[in-house]
Amino acid sequence: MPNLVVVGTQWGDEGKGKIVDLLTEQARMVVRFQGGNNAGHTLVVGGEKFIFHLIPSGILHPGKVCCIGNGVVLDPEVLLGEMERLVARGVAVGPENLRISERTQVIMPYHRRLDQARERARGDGKIGTTGRGIGPCYEDKIGRRGIRMADLLDEAGFRAKLAEILPEKNFLLEKFLGDQPFTLEEILEPYLEMGRRLRPLVTNVSVLLEEAVRRGENILFEGAQGTHLDIDHGTYPFVTSSNPVAGSACVGAGIGPQHLHRVLGIVKAYTTRVGGGPFPTECRDAIGDHLVECGVEFGSTTGRRRRCGWLDMVVVREAVRLNGLTGLAITKLDVLTTLDPVRLCVAYEVDGRRRETMPATLEELSRCTPIFEDLPGWREDIRGVRRFEDLPAATRSYLRRVEELAGVPLQIVSVGPARDETIMLQNPFA
């Protein structure tokens, strides 16, 4: 049976959570392969709103196994809080449906404090980090001084590692950033206790995936953020600290590339981003306000208002190439209702030349002016539509033009936030 990777094609917040939730019905396992609790998925199921930061949204489906892969950086306090809130709402969470890789890096209190102190020190040059400690944790991972889930289960080993790294962190906090240091004891026991609570969930996720492959079960891999926040391929340095692209699923979950068969790219029907960084199609006018208000464009993690603009097909085409997309899912199409015309950025103009790919430098990207193509809008309410042919003619034309410009078949169209407000054109697992 085929396995599927779901990725964002823009700057995150594309609506991946709803699509993953929808497709989980066809999968046995759902695996989160990168990022941390700087990401958030918002779902509306049965009129109830659920927000996820670490746990794969497939947890709402009975009989599924959700995994947090080794590519994730995990804040155990956040995870336990998320588990408790789900249980309080009647959602079962335990070893039978949630597993954590023993190799997953742990976000420590000093990671959060360093993250926030560094952002304050940047002043007007802020990157827009969520301050959750994601970047500093990945730094320690690459610097080979990180603490992993397996370490929390070994009291003597954890104490020794913490004693080794804490003086350096305290020096940075106190002497360089002017912030408060930590004592070893204020970290040690709380984290050992959280380790004890999470111990039943900790395992070798890579082995679980291999067993599922041998049984012929479908696996769904979900990334956080979006392609253009990728540390290598995004709008650097206004990016996240990991690789949200599809290829990262192999490293972040512990599975060979021969087992990744399909890649679905999630495309919001317009473009948004949070925090700083370039945004060629941003609308700082009434159109932008409409997209914010009708799309409820506020971050599920930070609550910050998202910057909004027209759909940028240069951005989407980059994602097609970088991820090897085999299909597209369009989300929040209903938000465009009443706008006329509906605009698509098909290329950029920079220094009098047409450009159809993303520049590598912020300096050049800042000089890019979007080249727009205007399409007729529609006023009909589309949230009740369940067949593509029943959409207004102008809506169908818009979707087909997006498909043509992307060069990838359109498989799913979301016409509202609820699970059933969806048009399935083609099964991404097929």
Phi, psi and omega in degrees: 000148183283151173249149190231135173253132178248124182228156173275143184259354186241232180253036181085177178062030183277351183099029181298325184302316180296317183291319176298316178302317180296317185277345180301332179304332183262002183245155173267324182233144175236127188235124171271126190246356177196173178083185180216207181276019167280351178258160177209137175247129177250127179236148171241111183233121181059033181080355179262143180260129178237137176239125181246142177241327181233319182286131176303141184295347176296351181298340180285351181259120177298147175083005178255155177247120179258136183234141171255113188280172181292343179281351179276149167254126195244126172266108186297329179294318178294317180298314180297322177295320178296318178298316181297320180293322178294315180299320179297337179260014174087012179264123180290132178221119180187189183300337181286341182223002177219123179231147182238134178294136177295344181265002180294132179286144184256131173282124182258162180303325180290335176296315180295316183293320176298316181303312183290320181293320179295320181295320177298320183293338180286340179061234181291347181268025181304140176278330182102022178301151178283349180074020183271000178088011185296305182301309179301327178292317176296326176302314180293326176299310180291328179280002177061036176228020181281163176249128184253168181304320180301329180291327180293341181269000183235097188301314182294317180294320180294316179301317182294317180294318180295319179296330180284319188268335187298321179302321178295316181295319180294324177298314179298314183295312188277312188273329184260320186254354177067032181247180183278138176278174177245151167265155181298317186293328182289343176262318191304299187293316177302322182284327174296320179295318177295324175299319178297321181290327183269350184311316182298343183266345189276130183201184174268096184297325179302319179294319178301320180293319178299318179296321178295319178300316181296329179279354181077026181271146177289139175238134179247122180255128180239135176259166175254166181057209183216169186307320186274008167255008179296136184298331179265320191250359183270192182278068183301135007268008179275068186221176173272182187257016181221186182250099179283358182287161188300323181300337180291342180299325180297310183289316187282349178242337181085052181220148181285151184297337180293347181263004175257111189256328183224150177227118180257124178261128179268125183239114171291143185293353171220187184241140175222158167205157181246142177082198183279180177114162183291151182202084187302325185260015182301138178251112179258048185215200182296329177296314178300319179296319178300315182295320178296311186288312183285330179269358183048058187271077175228135186301133179287342178265315186253340185079002181290144175294132179274145172283139186232151177195181182292158180297128183254107183282345171295315178299314183294317181296325175300318180294324177301313183290314186292330183259349186062046185300139175252352178194162179238147169237122179265128181243161176056034179297328182297337182294335180282348180304134181088349177277133181206119002282170171258128188256145174234129172278118184257343180191176175244156168245127179221122180055040177079005181243149176276135180228133183245009176232161182282130173294156180278335185253148177295327181299314180288321180296327180294339179268358182280131175251130182292139171261115187261151169239126183262133178239153178298143177269186180218153181245349182291143175287121185255001186293337179270358183281136180235359177232138183304318183292346179268355175290153174305150182303320181294325178293317179296321179296319178299313182295318181292327178291320175300315179299318180295315181292327180283329182074023181224139183294141175279126184246328183223139175234121177262124183249010179181171186284336184287156182303320184276356179273066189214142173248121179260110179273323181205139180287117181299337179281345187290000000 
